[in-house]
Amino acid sequence: MIRVTVSISNVSAERFWDNRKPAPNIQIATNINVVNLDKKPDGSLEVPFVLTINYNPSLAQMSIKGSAFVQGENDEIGRIVKDYEQKKPPAQIILQSISNVVFTESIIVSRMLGIPPPIPLPVIPEPGKTPEAKPAGRDYSA
């Protein structure tokens, strides 16, 4: 079983838009980059990452850097290293663990700066209005 521990080492965020002006309609671009994959002598992995969040128009920007520490059975770790060397995307459990931590932290930072959070907020339907039907052939459940 793979165990992933995520540690944040640097948070940088800046608001460019004046607090007194209403915020315009914005687009938020998020990007998680896995910088490297280091195999440690104890058989674990260190996976440094960077999350960048850009607002358009230029309302704010945010960057979160850190590392994910991966532990598991030798064959699991070996498969992750082999996939990385073959330029395949990182294992889903690693990306999901990183995403869970950095997006939670980015919400807290965005609240401190008074900017919209970088994830879509849930929309509560109006009472009496029927929700839109899901397209056939697609399953959105978790």
C-alpha positions as CSV (number, residue, x, y, z in Angstrom):
1,M,0.0,0.0,0.0
2,I,1.3,3.4,-0.9
3,R,1.4,6.2,1.7
4,V,1.8,9.8,0.6
5,T,2.7,12.6,3.0
6,V,2.6,16.2,1.6
7,S,4.7,19.0,3.0
8,I,4.6,22.6,1.9
9,S,7.8,24.5,2.0
10,N,6.9,27.9,0.4
11,V,3.8,29.9,-0.2
12,S,3.9,33.1,-2.2
13,A,0.7,35.1,-3.1
14,E,0.0,38.7,-4.1
15,R,-3.1,40.6,-4.8
16,F,-2.8,43.2,-7.6
17,W,-6.4,44.5,-7.8
18,D,-7.5,47.3,-5.5
19,N,-9.8,46.0,-2.6
20,R,-12.1,49.0,-3.1
21,K,-12.8,48.1,-6.8
22,P,-15.4,45.4,-7.5
23,A,-13.7,42.3,-9.0
24,P,-14.4,41.8,-12.7
25,N,-15.4,38.5,-14.2
26,I,-12.3,36.4,-14.0
27,Q,-10.8,33.2,-15.2
28,I,-8.6,31.2,-12.9
29,A,-5.8,29.0,-14.3
30,T,-4.2,26.4,-12.0
31,N,-1.3,24.2,-12.8
32,I,0.5,21.5,-10.7
33,N,4.0,20.6,-11.9
34,V,5.9,17.6,-10.5
35,V,9.5,18.9,-10.7
36,N,11.4,15.7,-10.0
37,L,11.2,12.3,-8.4
38,D,14.1,11.3,-6.0
39,K,14.5,7.8,-4.8
40,K,15.9,7.9,-1.2
41,P,18.3,5.3,0.2
42,D,15.5,4.0,2.5
43,G,13.4,3.1,-0.6
44,S,11.0,6.0,-0.3
45,L,10.5,8.7,-2.8
46,E,10.6,12.5,-2.6
47,V,8.4,14.2,-5.2
48,P,8.9,18.0,-5.3
49,F,6.0,20.0,-6.8
50,V,4.9,23.5,-7.6
51,L,1.3,24.8,-7.8
52,T,0.8,28.0,-9.7
53,I,-2.5,29.9,-9.7
54,N,-3.0,32.8,-12.1
55,Y,-6.1,35.1,-12.3
56,N,-7.1,36.7,-15.6
57,P,-7.5,39.7,-15.7
58,S,-4.5,40.1,-13.4
59,L,-6.3,40.2,-10.1
60,A,-3.8,38.1,-8.1
61,Q,-1.3,35.2,-8.4
62,M,-0.3,32.4,-6.0
63,S,2.5,29.8,-5.9
64,I,2.8,26.9,-3.5
65,K,5.9,24.7,-3.4
66,G,6.6,21.6,-1.5
67,S,7.3,17.9,-1.6
68,A,5.3,14.7,-1.4
69,F,7.0,11.8,0.4
70,V,5.9,8.4,-0.9
71,Q,6.4,5.2,1.0
72,G,5.3,1.7,0.0
73,E,6.3,-1.8,-1.1
74,N,9.4,-2.1,-3.2
75,D,7.5,-3.2,-6.3
76,E,5.0,-0.3,-6.0
77,I,7.9,2.2,-5.6
78,G,9.7,0.6,-8.5
79,R,6.7,0.9,-10.7
80,I,6.3,4.6,-9.9
81,V,10.0,5.2,-10.7
82,K,9.8,3.2,-13.9
83,D,6.7,5.2,-15.0
84,Y,8.5,8.5,-14.2
85,E,11.6,7.4,-16.2
86,Q,9.3,6.6,-19.2
87,K,7.8,10.1,-19.0
88,K,4.4,8.9,-17.9
89,P,2.3,11.0,-15.6
90,P,2.8,10.5,-11.9
91,A,0.6,8.0,-10.1
92,Q,-2.9,9.1,-9.4
93,I,-2.6,8.7,-5.7
94,I,0.4,11.1,-5.6
95,L,-1.3,13.8,-7.7
96,Q,-4.5,13.5,-5.7
97,S,-2.7,13.8,-2.4
98,I,-0.8,16.8,-3.6
99,S,-4.0,18.4,-5.0
100,N,-6.0,17.8,-1.8
101,V,-3.4,19.6,0.3
102,V,-2.4,22.5,-1.9
103,F,-6.0,23.4,-3.0
104,T,-7.1,23.4,0.7
105,E,-4.2,25.7,1.6
106,S,-4.8,27.9,-1.5
107,I,-8.4,28.5,-0.3
108,I,-7.0,29.7,3.1
109,V,-4.5,32.1,1.4
110,S,-7.2,33.4,-1.0
111,R,-9.4,34.2,1.9
112,M,-6.6,36.2,3.6
113,L,-6.0,38.2,0.4
114,G,-9.7,38.7,-0.2
115,I,-9.7,37.1,-3.7
116,P,-11.9,34.4,-5.2
117,P,-10.8,30.8,-4.3
118,P,-9.2,28.8,-7.1
119,I,-11.8,26.1,-7.1
120,P,-15.4,26.4,-8.2
121,L,-17.8,26.9,-5.4
122,P,-20.9,24.7,-5.4
123,V,-24.1,26.2,-6.9
124,I,-27.2,25.8,-4.8
125,P,-30.3,25.4,-7.0
126,E,-33.2,27.7,-6.5
127,P,-36.2,26.2,-4.6
128,G,-38.7,24.7,-7.0
129,K,-36.3,24.6,-9.9
130,T,-35.4,21.2,-11.2
131,P,-31.7,20.5,-11.6
132,E,-30.3,20.0,-15.1
133,A,-30.2,16.4,-16.2
134,K,-26.9,14.8,-16.7
135,P,-25.9,13.9,-20.2
136,A,-26.5,10.3,-21.1
137,G,-23.5,8.1,-21.1
138,R,-21.6,10.1,-18.5
139,D,-21.2,9.3,-14.8
140,Y,-20.2,12.1,-12.5
141,S,-20.4,10.3,-9.2
142,A,-17.3,10.0,-7.0
